[in-house]
Each structure stands twice: as C-alpha cells, then as structure tokens.
Amino acid sequence: MPGADKAHFEGVFDALDTGLMILDGEARVLAWNAWMASATRIPSDRAIGARLEVIFPDANLRRLGSAVASALSSGASSLLTHSLHPRMLPLVTRAGRELIHDVSVRPIGEKPYGRCLIQVSDVTVAAERERVLRVRQNARYAAVVDNAPDAIVTIDAGGLIQLANPAAAREFGYAPEELIGKPAADLFEDQAAWANAWKAALSDQTPSRSLELIARRKDGTPSHLEVSASQWTSDARTFVSVILRDINERHAAEAALRRLNETLEERVAVALAERKVLADIVENTDAYIQVLDQDYRLLAVNKASADEFQRLFGVRPAVGAYLPDLFAHHPEAKANAEALWRRALAGEVFTAIQAVADPERGQRYYEFKLDGLRDVSGRQFAAFQFVYDVTQRIEDQAQLARTEDALRQSQKMEAIGQLTGGIAHDFNNLLTGIIGAMDILKRRLAAGKYEDTQRFMDAASASANRAAALTHRLLAFARRQPLDPKPTDANQLIRGVEDLLRRTLSEQVELVTELTPDLWPTLSDPNQLENAILNLAINARDAMPNGGRLTVTTAKVEIAEPLRIGQDEIEPGDYTLIGVRDTGTGIEPEALPRLFEPFYTTKPLGQGTGLGLSMIYGFVKQSRGAVGIESQLGEGTQVTLYLPRYHGALEIKDARRQPSVPEGDGETVLLVEDDSSVRLLIGEVLRDLGYACIEASDGQTALPILMSNTRLDLMISDVGLPGLNGVQLADYARQHRPDLKILFVTGYAEHVTGGGDFLKPGMEMVTKPFTLDAVAFKIREMLASEHRRT
C-alpha cells in the first residue's frame, strides 16, 4: 500500500487497546502491535519474522496452533477463552501482574488463505470481578446466619448438626464446636415430637401451623422454642436448615393467660395483689394481646397492643370498643381482622401470618396466634390473640433462601464445568482419530496411492462409533436417550448373552447364573439392558484381577411401601430384580455415593471413562426403576437393578436375520431431512437399493408434495426439523394420506425420550447415528408389512 496509507494503518494498528498479530501461511509473525509488545515485553522487531514457538518457548501453544492451522487451511474462526484455556500466553499487565486473556483467530482475505489475524483481549478485570462477587456472596450468607437473633442449625440427612450459629450456641449453652456432629435429637426433651418434626422436614412438608418444642440446655434447664425448617440439597446430599426462636417469655404469658381463663370465676375472689401480678405479666410482655367477646367487643387489650394499633390505624382501642368501628377507615384491614376473629370465636385454635401496610416503616409482617376463652362449664364466651412483629424473621428466612439458591446455582455451574470438560476431553480424542484418518485418506487418494486405505477407513469408523457410544451414554445418564421399550424376559436375555459374558471374562473368573423360574417380564429396552449387564460384568471382572466368581441372579419382589434404594425412593409395586455380584476388591464406603456421577471412576487413570454406571443409572431411571449398590472392602460388590413388572404377554419373535441388505421394488420414498450430508447419504442408498426418492429439506417444503397426487409408499422424516417438526409433519401427512408409512429418525428430542409415545400404527423410529444397512432393513420391513396387509 502507499506509504501514507501504510503509516496510517500502522498508527491505528498500534493505537488499538487489544493485542493484534498477523501470521503468514507458515505461521510466522508479519505484524505485532504496540499492545503485544507491552504485554509480552518483546518489541516488534524481535517478533516479526519469528514463529510463535520461538517467541514463546515455554508456553503450551498446541491448542492455539491447531486454531491457526484451521484458519489457514479451512477458513475456520476460533475463540479460545481463559475459562477453558487458562494461561495460554505468558502475558503481563503494565503493573507486572499476570494478564488473564481470551484469544480469537480468524483468516484474512479470500481462499486460499495466506494470512490469519490473532486478537488477544484483556479480561483480567472481569475475571477478578467474578471472583470478588463470589467471595462477597459467601460473606453475605455467613453474615446473615452469624448475626441472626434466632438460633440457626443445619442438619444432614443422618440427623447430625453440621453448622450452628452463635445464637444457637448461646441458646443451648454449648460451645459451637460441641454442637457440630451432635445428634439434633439429643437437644429436645420430647423425642416423639422431634421425630415427627424431623420426618416432616425430610419429606419437605411445611406444617400448617408453627411448631413448638421444649429443648434441654446443657445445664439441664428447659427452653421453649418455636421451630421452622426448610430442606435443601447440595452435591446430591440432603440438608435441613432449622430456625429456633426463643418463646419462653411468650410461653409464660400465654400460660398465665390460660390459667386465668381456666380459673376465671375463682379468680374473682382472689386478692388484688395476685390480679396485679398477672396483669403486670400481660401488660409488660412485648406481645400485642387482645380479648374479644362473641359480640366483637373488646374485653381486654394490653398497652403494647393499644400503642401499636393506634400507630398503624390512628385509633386507640379500649375495653368495650366495637371492633368493626375501629377499622372504619381501613376496609381491607377490617376484612382481614374479622376473618381471623370469626375463626377463633368459632372455636378454632390457629396461627396465621399477615402482611400489614405500616405508614412509617412500609410493609410489615405480623404473626397472629388465636385461641378461645371458656367458662367453668366449657362454654366459649370469648377469644384472645397474641400478635408479634415477625418482619425480621421473614426477611432473614427469605435472605437465607436466596443465598442458598445462589450457592446451589454456583455448585450447578461447577458441575456443568466438570461435565463439559470431560466431554470435551473424550470428544477431542475421538475427533482427532476421525480427522487424522480422513486427512491421510485425502492425501493418499490425491497422490493416487490406494493401497492400505482400508486401515484408515476402519480407524475413522471405529472412532465415530466410539463417539456415538459416548453420546448414548450421556443421553442415558441425563435420561434423554430415545428408548425402544419392549416386553422382555430377563432370564431369556441373560441366557442369550451368557456366551458373550464368558468370552468377556478372564479364564480365572467363574461365571454362575441363578435365574428364578417363572420370572415376571419387564417393559424395557432389551439392547440397553444387555449393555447394562455387560458393563456390570466388565466392572466386576476388573475388580477381580486375581480371579473369582461372578454371579448373575434374577428374582421377583413385591414392595408394599415406598422403599429407599440408595439416593432414590422406589414406589410400591411388583419388580423384577437383576443382580450382578462379584468376589472382588470392593469399593471404599466414601466412594459409594459418587459412583453414579458422570466421569467419576474408581479405576486407575486411563482405564475407565466414568460413564458406565451413570449410563446404567440413567437407563434404569428412565425405565421407572432404581439401582442399588452394596459393597464391602475385600469381600466384593453387588449391583441390583429394580425394573417394574410388565403385566402383559410376551411376544415371541423369529430371531433369524436376513443374510443380505434387502432391495426395493420401485417404491417411492419421501425423504425429509434438514442436514444436507445425512440427506445425501440416505438418498443415495435408497436409489442404489431400487427406490424412487423425493427429497425435501424441511417440513414446509414437504407439505406440497404430501398434498399432491404423487405416489408415496413411505415417508422418512427427522424429528427435529426446523419450524414444522417431524411429529407435526406426520400429523399433516396422515390427514391427507391416512395409510402412509412413516419412519422417524432422531438423535435427541425432548418429546420422544419416553419411549416413542407419539408413534401411531404404521410408524417406526430409528436412532442416530445408525448404519445405512439398518435403515434399509427397517424400510423393507415396513413396506413388506404393507404388502402383506393388501
């Protein structure tokens, strides 16, 4: 370019507040702006003309080099973020601190690409802000709990205290470290009442009224506490947060008032001094107390209640006042008050919390506890209420819930990061095998070397099949795998794979089968069930390096009440059990709760993907069953699959297979597939097999063909089409062609994971990825059934 333009370009290039490099086709630096010189401490005259591995000899540039190669060879753009690729380049800020950065790579010009641009973005401030926010969030949570006036404890599912705030230590008279690990039940006097409350908390049932329990402090003195609890989970563990409020003063006042109620007529003759003591108790409590007769007139009101009522509503209540008149200018508050008193005067004992508009402090929350007053004959002549301002408690509970939600969200994101990292690792290995084999094949074919190509095609196919297996395992773990459930005889299935199991096991492992006669059939996907049994057998084999016994058993069991199996609760009903038991090394007790996590494995590095048991768990849960594991170190492990009983009859099918791929007889097939590569492959195979094929890229394109008079014997449609999906397209097709055979293909679709409930007669489904031979057999089977019917 002209000198002036070049100088202008270089000035802009250096003025940008981001790192810029331009590489040539050999990945040598052509341009290096001032930002890069500052962040690397390497001036442009040293960088230009050099390769990146020379400029950064100690850096790991493998991922960046791959992105540069892709940009130069295929024009692909890449973004490498610091979250997935930390410390990619050794960069520093102007202050000399480590510079956290993202890197983008994109080609320059037209194909063939001779240059590419690398842009480095400074995200140090954003990353530091995210860390600080995380620390502040945890600090706010701790501050709320530590400064709460009420006692707060967190209890695990076993009933042991895991956290206690300072107020809890003061309430129970223990040092904080003495409370940690202590059974919560030991703190309460009435064990049956605590057991009922704990059972309700574990089942996440919120009581209709507040619960009061008597605690026993360390020094032996009793304490009346109001208890509220909420359940939450973290890392698949269940916890219960319990808030305990000291109500000893309220309890004393209520007891005094109740004693007054029970002995009202006798108290008339009691000395004025005794009446004054009781009056002082009621008058000096912080509760707002009122007593109302059946005519809605005040029989008693303490000073605290009169003061608060006057502040809220501008009228001071007095003995003898008619309650509705006090709310003359507050119709909504009047309706709420009358509704509460109506229930209490009818004999109901209850507690309610209501929001009240405070003219000075905004919205406040008040707790109303109402009960009846009766004479010596048992006739109710009045009712009383105790009212407390519980705004702070409600706000504390809401803040605690928000903090717990934020903590759970943070843990979810951490789990997602672990999952995606594992997936990326496995898929990158598999894609390397596929891409590498295909590159070698292209080079061989371009050079006219056709010998030994089969080996590389086999390698690419093997990697692709392993990738397909990985996606199936992930879908099974997530319970999103399209299943094909059929009535299955587990005994017959185990006998069918017995030879395969023997070949899989080493000669030192003895295989024993103990199959219950007259076993109940179960509705499950037989292929996935075979895979589950084979995976369990391989795990058992690996746990017996010096040999042992592998026992496969079946049984039938009737479960009368809900039963907890591991982390799950299984519903009552009839179940078919399949057990795989080994005499191997066993599993550490602390590892048992994590066995179903994706990518978690107890095997040595490189000897297990960590997806086997998670896949089995997902498949069984999707089949409405459960998985149980029992293990003892040095004695072995047993895994038991609980599958629901199928009450229908078993179908006996001919197991013989066709020796070759069946060909068509000129039938016309409408192929609807939005992926051009898949559409090309299936279309070519259909034409090679003798079918006439009409192709459509989406549902809108297919509709005019379906509504025309064109002969159609079969429609093949992807489920996940853009716009009009495959299921909707099938509904339109059946309106115009009621007898049209329809074959769905799917890799993953939310509405088909339940086993294909949307399939109607004359519809079938195959799962991606599939072999073209499998599709050919399925097409021939569907068209053959049509010929037999006609």
N, C-alpha and C positions, 0 to 999 in steps of 0.2 A: 504494500500500500504506500502512497506518498508519505514523505517524511512527516509532514504536519499531521496527517491523519494518524500515522503510527504513534507520534508523540501524544496526540490526544487520547488514543486508545490506551496507551501505557499509563497515562495520568489517571484515567478512570479506573483502570485495572488495579492500580496501587491504592486508589482512594477508597475502594470498597471495604466495608468493615466485615469482611469474611475472607477466609483463605481460598485462593484460587491457584490451581496448577493446570497446565495443558501438557498432555503426553502425546508423543507421536506413535506410529504403528509399532515400534519396538519398545514402547513403554518408557521412553526417555523423556526427561523434562524439557519442554520447549519454552514454557513461561512460568514464572514464580513470582507472585506479587508480594508487596511490602508486608502484608499481614502474615504471610507464611514465613517470611524472613524473621519477623519479630517473634512469632510463636515457636519457631524451631531454633532460633539463634544461628541460622545458616543463611548467609547472603545469597542473592540470586545468582551471582557469578559463579559460586561454587555449586549451586543446584542445577543450573541449566546445562543440559547435555548429559547429566548423570541419570542412572536408573534409581528407582526408589529404594531397592535393597542396598544400594551403595550409600544413599543419603541417610537411610535409617537401618544400619546394620544389625541393631539389637531388637528391632521391632518384629512382631509377628504379622506379616503382610499377606498371609495366604488368602484370607477372605477378600481383602482389597484387590489383590492381584487377580483373583477369579472374576471380580466385578469389572475390572479394567479389560480383561480378556473378552468377557461377554459383550461389553460396549463396542470394542473394536471389531469383533467377529460377527455379531448379530444385531448390533444397534440397541441392545437392551440397556435400560437405565436402572440403577440400583440405589437404594438408600440403606446405609449401614448406621444403625442407631447405637448410642452409647449403652442403652439398656441391654442389648443383645451382644454387642461387641465392645466391651469397655477397654480403655487404654489401647486403642488401635494404633495411634501415632504418638510419639513422645513429645507432646506439646506443652508449653507453659504459658501462663498469663504474664502480663507486663510486670506483675509483682513477684514472679518466680514460682507461683503455685501451679499445681497440676491443672491443665486445661481440659475440662470434660467437653467432648465434641461429638457431632454427627457428621457423617461423610456421605455425599451424593456423587455418583458417577454417571455421566451421560455422554453419548457420542456427539461429535461436531461434524456438520456438513452432511453430504449425501453418501449413500452406499456406493462403492466400498469405503468404509470409514478409515481414515488415516490418522485421525486425532480424536482425543476424548478430553473432556473437562472434568476435573475433580474439584469439588467445592466442599470446604470444611466450615462448619457452623459451630460457634461457641455456645454451649448450653450449660456452662458452669453455674450461672446464677439460677437457672430454672431447676437444675438438679439439687443445688443446695437449698432452694426454697422448699422443694418437695420433702427433703429430709427434715428441715426445721418444722414444717407443718405436722409431720408425723410425730415428732418429739412433743410439740405443743399439745397435740390431740391426746396423747397418753398422759401428759401432765395434767390436763383439764380433768380427765377421768379420775386420776388419783386425787386431785384436789377436791372434787365433788364428794368422793367417798370418805376421804380423811376428815373433812370439815363438816360432814353431815351431823346434825344434832342427834339423830336416831342411830341405834346400833345397826350395822350392816355386816352380814357374813355371807360368804359364798361357799356353797357346799357341793361336793361332787356327787355322782350318782350312787356312790357307796355310803353316803351319809357322813363323810368326813369333812371337817371345816378346812377350806383351802385359803381363805382370806378373812381377816377380821379388822374392822376399822377401830380407831382409838375409842370411839363411843361404845363399841361392843366390849372392849377390854374393861372400861370403867363400869359398864352395866353389870357384867358378870364377876368382876373382882379378880380376874386373871390377868397375868402379863400377856401381851399379844402373842409371844412365842409359845405360851402354854395352850392357847386356843387352837393354833394351827395343828392339824392332824387329829384333833379330838373329835370323837363321835358327837354330832349335834344333839342326839337324843339324850346324852348324859346331862344336858343343861336344863332339862324340863322335868317337872315333878309328875305330871300326868302322862305316862308313856303312851297310853292308848290314844289320847288326844293328839299328841305329837305324831304318832304313827299315821293317823288319819290325815293330818295336815300334810305330812311328807308324801303320802301316797297321792293326794290331790295335786301337789306341786309337781311330782314326777310325771303325772299324766297331763300336765299343763292345763288343769282345770281351775279357773278363777272362782273362788267362793262367792256366793250371792251376798254375804254379809261379812264384816270384818271378824277375824278370829282372835280370841283372847286365850292366852296360855299362861300358866304360872311357871316361872323359871326358878331354879335353885342356885343362888350365888355360891361362890367358893367358900364363903364363911358360913353357909347354911341358911341364910335368910332368904325368904321368898320374895319374888318380884312379879307383879302383874304386867304382862306385855301384850301389846296389840301387834299381831303378826300379819304381814303380807309378803307374798313370794311370787317370783317370776322365773320361768325356766328359759334357758338359752343353751346353745351348743357352740363348741369350738373344737376344730380338728376332730370332728365326729364324736367328741365327748360331751356328755350332758352335765350341765351345772344348774344350780338353783341359787339365785340371789334372794336373801331374806332380809326384810327391813323390820326391826323390832322397836316399837315405840313404848316408852315408859308411861304407863297409865295408872301408876299407883295412886296418885292424887285423885284422878278421876274416879278410880275404883272405890276409894274411901268415901268420896262424896256421894256416889251412886248407892253404895251400901248404906250410908247414913240415911239417904232419902228413902230407900226401900224399907229400911227398918221403921222410918217414920210412917210410911204407908201401911205397913203390916200392923202397927200398933197405934193407929191414929186416934181411936176413941179413948184408949187407955192413956195416951199422952196428954189428953186434955187436962187431966188432973195432976200431971207432973209439974214439979216446981218450975218457976220461971227461969231459974238458973240453967236447968237442963235444956229447956227450949232455946235459950240463948246460945248455948254451946252448939246445938245443931244448926241454928240459924247462922251462926258465925261460919260454920264449915261451908254451908251453901253459899253464903254471901261472899266469902273470900276466895272461893275457887275461881280459876280462870275460865271455867266453862260458862256458857250462856244458858241459864236454866229458866224454863217457863213451865207453869202448870195450868192446864185449860180444862174447864168442865164440859159436860155434854152440850151446853148451850153456847159454846165457843166464847166463854167469858174467862178472863184471867183470874185464877185463884192465887197464883204466886208468880213473882218474877224477881230474880236477883239483880243486884246493882250492875254487874258486868253485862247482863243481857239488856237491861234498860238503856245503859250508855251506848252499847253497840247498835241497838235498834234505832235510837234517836239519831246517831251519826249517819246511819245508812238511809233512813226514810224520813227524817225530820220530825218525827212524833215520838214522845216518850211514853211507853206503855206503863200502865199502873193497874193494881189489883182492881177487878171489877170491869175493866175495859172490854168492849166487844171487839174481838179480833178483826173481823172484816172491816170495821170502821178505821182501824189503824192503817190499813193499806188502801185508803180511799183514792189516793193519787198514784198508786202503783199497781195497776191491774194485773200485770204479769206476775209480780211477786205475790200478790193476793192469791192468784190461782194456784201457784206452787205451794204456798203455806197451807191453804185449805185442803189440798190433796194429801199432804203429809198428815195433818191432824185428823182428817177423816179416817185414814187407815188406823192411826193409833187409838182413836176413840172407839173404833170397831173391834178393838182387842188385839191388833197385830203388833208384834214386837219386831222392830227392824232398824236398820241403819242405812242412811242414804247420804250421798254427796251431791251437792248442787252448786252451780256457779251463780254468783251474785254480783251485780254491777255496783262497784264501790265508787261513789262520786269523788273520793280523794285519791284512791290507790288503784283505780282500774278494776279489772275483773278479779274477784277473789273466789276461793273455793271453801265451802263450809260443810262439815260433817254433822249430820243430824242423827241422833240416836233417840228413839221414841219408845216409850213403854206405857203401860196402863197403871192406874191407881184404883185399888179396890178396898171396900169396907170389910168389916169382920165377917160379913156373910158371903163374901166373894163377889159381890156385885161391883162392876166397874162404874165409878162415878166421875172419873176424870182421867187425864193422861198427862205425862210430863215429857219434856225433851231436854237433852243435853246437846249443846252445839259448840263445835270447835272450829277455829280458823285453821284449815289444813293446807293452805295455799303453798307454803314452803315444801311440805311433804310431797304434794302433787308435782311441783316443779322439779324437786330432786329426783323423783321417780322418772319423770319424762327425760331429764338430762341424762340419767343413768341409762335409760333405754336407748337414747340417741347415741351415747358413747359406745354402748355395746354393739349397736348396729354398725357403727363406723369401724369398730375393731373387727367384727365379723367380715365386713366388706374388705378390709385390708388383708385378712387371712385368706379370703377367697381369691384376691388378686395374686397373692403369693403362691397359692396352689395352682392357679392358672399359669403363672410363670414357670413353675416346675414342670407342669404337664406339657406346655408348648416347647420348652427346652428339650425335653425327652423326645417329643415327636420330631422336632427339627433334627436332632442328632441322628435318629434312625432313618428318617427320610433322606437326609443328605447323603448318608452312606449308600442307600438304595439307588438314589438318583445318580450318584457318581458311577455306580456299576452300569446303569442303563445308558447314560450319556456317553461314558467311555467306550462301551461296546459299539454303540451306534457310530461314534466318530471313527473308530477303527474300521468298521464296515464301509463307511463312506470313502475312507482313504483307499481301502483295498479295491472297492468297485471302481473308483476313479482311476486307479492305476491298472485296472484290468487283471487284478490278482483275485481269482475266485476260489482258490484252494483254502481250506481251513476256515471258511466263513461261518460254517455251522456252529463252531465252538463259540464264537462271539454272539451269534443269534441266541444260542441256548443260554449264555450268560445274561443277556438282556432280558430274556423271558423269565429266567429264574429270579432276577432282581424285581421285575414287575410283579410276579406272583407273590413274592415276599411283601412287597408294598401293599398289594391287595389284602393279604392276610392281616397286615398291621391295621389297615382301615377297618376291617371287620372286627378285629379285637377292640379297637377304640369305640366303635359303634355299639358293640356288645357291652362294654364297660358302662357306656352312657345310656344303655337301654334304648338305643335308637337304631338297632340293627333290624332291617326287614326280615322277619322270621317266616317260616313256612310250617306252622304247627300242624301235626297230623296225629291221629290216634296211634300210639306207639307201645309195643310190647317190649319193656326194658330187658326182660330175660332173653328174648329172641335177638335183640340188638347186641347184647353183651356176647352171646354165643357167636354172632356174626363177626365181631371184631376180636374174638379170643385169639385166633391165629396171629393177627397183626400185633396184638399185645405181646404175645410170646416172642415174636421176632424183634419187637422194640426193646424188651428187657434183656439184660445180660444173662449169660448161662448160669451165673451164680444166684439169680433171683428166681424163686419158685412162685409160679402163678397158681392161685387157688380161687375157684369161684363157688360161692354159696348162694344159690338162687332159690328164692321162696316159690314153691309151686302155686299155681293159680294167682299169680301176681296181678294186681289191678293195672289196667292200661293207663297211660298218662297222655295228655294232649301237649306235645312239644315238637320242636324241630329235630327230627332224628339225626340230621347231619351235624347240627350244633351239639347235640347230646353225645354223639360219637366223639367229636373233637374234645368235649369236656372230659370224658372218661380217659381218652388218650393223653391229654395234658396232665391229668392227675396221676396216671401211670408213669409218665416220664418224670414228674416231680418226685414220685416215690422211688423210682429207680435211682435218681441222682442222690437221694437221701440214704441209699444203701450201697456205698461204694465197695463194701466187702461182702456183698450178698445179703440175702434174707428172704422174707416171704411177703408177697403182695397178694392181698385178699380182696376180691371184688364181691360184694354182697348186695342182695336186694331184700326188701321187706315191705310190709304194708302196715300202716299205723293209723289209728283213729285219734284225732286230737279234739278233746271235748271243750277246752277253754283256751283262750289266747295264750300262746307259749312263746317265750323269748328265746330266739336262736341267734347267738352272737349279738350283733348290733340291731337285729331285726326282730319284729314280733310277727309270728305266723298266726293266721286266722284259724278258728276251729274248722274241722273237716277231715276228709279222708285223703291220705297222702301215700304216694309210692316213694320209697326210700332207696337210693343207690349209694352204697358206701365203698370207699377205696381206703384200705388200711395197710400200712407198711410197718416193718420192724426196724426202721432206720434210726437216724441220729436224733430225731425230734426237733422241736422248734423252741427257741427261747420264749419264756412267757411274755416278756415285754414286746416281742415282735408280733404276737398273735393279733392284736387289734389293727395292725397296719398291713396285714397280708393282702387285703383286697384293694389297696391303694395302687393307682397306675404307676408303673416304673419302679415300684418297691420290690426288691427281691432279696432273699437271704443267701443266694448263691454267690460265689466269687465273681469279681469283675470280669465281664466278657462272657459269662456262662449262662446268662439269663436276661430276658428283656424286661421282666417285671410286669408283663401284661397277661400272663396265663391265668392266674387266679382272678384278676379283675375282670377278664373276659368271661370266665365261668360264672362269677357273681352276677355280672350284668345279664347274661343269658338266662340264668335261673330266676332272677328277679323279674325279668321281662315275661317269663313264663308263669308268673304269680306264685313262685316258690321261695325257698330260702336255702342258705348254705350254712352248715355248722362245721366247726373245726375243733378237734380235741387233740392235744399233743403233750407228751412228757419226754423230757430230755433223756436220751439213752434208751427209750422204750419204743418210740415210733409215733406215728401221726395217723389220724383217721379224719377224712373229709366225707361228710354226708350231704347228699342232695335231696331236698324235700320237694317233690313235684306233685301238684294236685291230681287227684284221681279223675280219670275220664270215664263217664258213666255210659257212653255209647258202645257200639260194637266195633271191633277191629276190622279193617279192610285188608283182605288177602290179595296181594298184587303179584303178577308174574314178574319175577326178578330177572328174566332173560333180557339181554340187551341186544340191540340191533348191531350187526357186525360192521356196518359202514354208514356214512352220512347219507340220510335219505334225500332224494332229489324231488323237485316239484314236477307238476304236470301242467304247466302253463297257467296256474292260478295267478290272480292279480293281488298284489300286496301294496297297501298304502303305508309308507314309512314316514313317521313324523318325529323328527329329532333335530334339536337346535344346535347340537355340536356337529360341525361340518365333518370332522375326522371320523366320528362314530357313524354318522350318516353315510359317508363314503364307503366305509368298510362293510357295513351291513348291506347296503345297496349292491355292492359288487358281489358279495356272497350270494344274495338272493338271485341275481341274474345268472351267476355261474351254476346255481342249482336248478335252473329252469323255471324260475318265477318271473312274472312281469312286475316290475317295481315302479311305483309312482312316489316321488319324494316331495316332502314339504318340510320347511324349516321351522314352522311354528303352528299353533292351533288355528290362527286366523287364516293362514294360507291353506290349511287342510279343509276348512269348513265348506268352501265352494265345491271341492271335489266330493265330499261326503253327500252334499245335497244334489249332486248331478246324477245322471243316469249311468255313469261309468261303472263297469262291473268291478266289484271289490269283494274278494273272498276273505281277506284278513286285514286288520289294521295293527301295525306295530307303533306304539307311542311311548315316548319318555314321559314319566310322571311329572317331573319338574320343568315343564315348559314355561317360557316367559309369557306373561299375560294370561291367556287361557290355558290352564294347566291340563295335564293328560286326563285326569279324572273328569273334569268339566267337559273336555272334548269328547270323551267316551259317552257322556250323557246326551250330548247333542247328536252324536253318531247313532245311538240306539233309537232316538226319536224318529230318524229317517230310515234307518236300516236295523230293525229290531233284532235280526238274527246274525248281525255282523260279529265275527270272531275278533276279539281284541286281546293283544299281547302287550302288557306293560313292561317297560324296563326302568329300573331305578337304581340309584346308588345310595341315596339317602333322602327321605322325605318325611316330615314330621307326622303327616296324617296316614302313613302306611306302616308305621312301626308296630302296630298292634296285631300284625299277622294278616294284613290284607283284607280287613273287614269290608272294604268298599268293593271287593271283587264280586261280580254277579255271574250267573251261569254263562258259560261261553267266554269267560275272561280268565287269563292266566298272568303270572308275573315272573320275571327273571331278574336277578340282582347283578348290577355292575360291581366289579368287572366280570365278564363272562367270556367263555370260549365261543367262537363262532359256530363250532360243531354243536354245542349245547343249544344255541338258538335254533339251528336247523332241525334238530330232533324235536324241540318244543313246537315249532311251526308245523312239522309233519304230523305230530300227534294231534294238534288241534284241528287241522284240516281233515285228517283221517276220521276223526270223530264226527265231523260234519257229513262226510260221505257215508258213513255207516248209518247216520240218522236219516239221510234222504234215501 
